[in-house]
């Protein structure tokens, strides 16, 4: 899947703007709960809802991550709080990305019960979610300061997300060029 021209740079700018609006630097870790609060997005833990839906209340519930839903004039993110902390943070940032990118809220299930999925929209949200969790500047900071061993905990990301962001941000290449 290829992004439209300039999308990755725009995602990076969005992630930095979000931090700036919270009074953070581009290299600072971000708290998705604080982002929701700042942008008046209600964050709802799945476990707090009384739901009579087998896909959400059975062993398959780990398949459900999060969904953004309009609530009158507000927006809410319902997230699966049974996931590990790093995945919850990633799930919430994915939904925040949909909001920041202006993606239309669509029901997660179609009329026949199948999952609705627009691959391009989901890919954009995935990419911006990674930028929100770990900006390009933060990735370069991690490599430059030798923080790789502590970055996962510092930034609240999975090893897979950390490795992905360090690679896709170009941090390794930029750092090696600076210190050749």
Phi, psi and omega in degrees: 000125178258137178279154176296153183307128176087357184298315183297319178295320179294319178300319178297317179295320178299314181300320179289319178299320178299314178299315180301318181295338177265001181079024180253157173275163181299334182268356183283144172298156182238146178253110182304326178298317179294324178297314178302313181299314182299321182264014177057043176253122181285131179254120185239123176284134180305321183295342181276351182262144172266104187240135175249071182218115187300324182294336181261345186240006178248191179297342178283353185299339177292343177289334180274127180257299183191163177209144175263131181228138174286137178232085185065236179273354181256174175237145177229150172243121174262124183232153182277102182279005174274349176286161178294161186305316183294320179292321178301315180299318179294317179300314181295317179296326176299315179291321174301321179300318176303316180297310183294332180272357178072024178292142180291137174286121177236149178301140183290340180241142176275173182304328181273004178092353178286154179287130175279132182209119173255107187302321181293315179296316180294322179295319177298315180295321178298315182295313180295325177302316177298318178295321179297318181287323185211098181295165175301320180296320178293322178298315178294322177300316180299312181292314183296325182263002179066038184264010186307322182291337183249352188296324181301312180288318181301316183262357177065045181234157177288163177300320180297316179294317179302309180301317180298311183293323177297324181284306187290336179287342183083011185302318180297313182295313181299315181297315181294325177292324181290330187244031177282000000 
